């Protein structure tokens, strides 16, 4: 099946949520300085926007500004951040406390900035407002109006309408198959260097919704299906000796690996949100174990990579892989 930048036929009125004042009431009044310390790394996109060709309709900024959302208990925040950075390198932001939802709530928050991907980490002090906690990633966009319009036109639901935080505007969308993502747009830009390797957003979907998800997401992201293997080695999802369908998508938002299954998945597969590419898998796993992580699935080699699944302190589960020599 050939996938193109096809827009699913959806026409919906879109609220005005760009930088025009008064579009949405600012709901968070306290802890602005602390929240700025947390969110500033995510606002880094000025040079990328300027580099876009005239007339470009791309709404993505770049994978170095996109984050995996990780929710941990308050008592696990230090151990998790320290373990993740020790495993992959990089640094973490100063911790802050504030409200990053459209309703009253409070969370400790921190950003982990590594060469292989960025995390937004939340340790809530209050109950987590629904549907937050279900979104897997945050994608920085060039224009929130256009992003919401494009998402709806591509077939996504807007399950959290755009709202202001102290430095920008956020929304949560849901794709066919139940895949939830957060979109961000920020008032004040800065810059960040590219990642050394771009992580995979690992999306598990049913056979019923796989084609619909791919068609709609590719249209939104202006992406491209770079591989659609209907007989991939299922040993990489814990079912050695079987095959499954694996679809790989590339766009300015980064990489998405769509894993199409019957839902018969041995633990921990399906719990990992992101796959991180490293140069030396064995050395990285040794660093992870030394930093308190557990190897949940031992390294498994397929035709193009060797991968393992790791659980970090606090419960965050991730796939880690290195590419096979060709």
JOHU-V215002 format. One record per helix or strand of 3 or more residues. SS is the DSSP state (hx for helix, st for strand). FROM is the first residue (numbers start at 1). LEN is the number of residues. If there is no record, write none. Layout:
SS&FROM&LEN  SS&FROM&LEN
//
This chain:
hx&32&12  hx&46&6  hx&63&3  st&67&5  hx&74&15  st&96&3  st&107&8  st&117&8  st&137&5  hx&144&11  st&157&9  st&168&8  st&179&8  st&200&7  hx&210&12  st&224&10  hx&234&4  st&243&9  st&254&8  st&274&4  hx&281&10  st&294&8  st&305&7  st&317&7
//
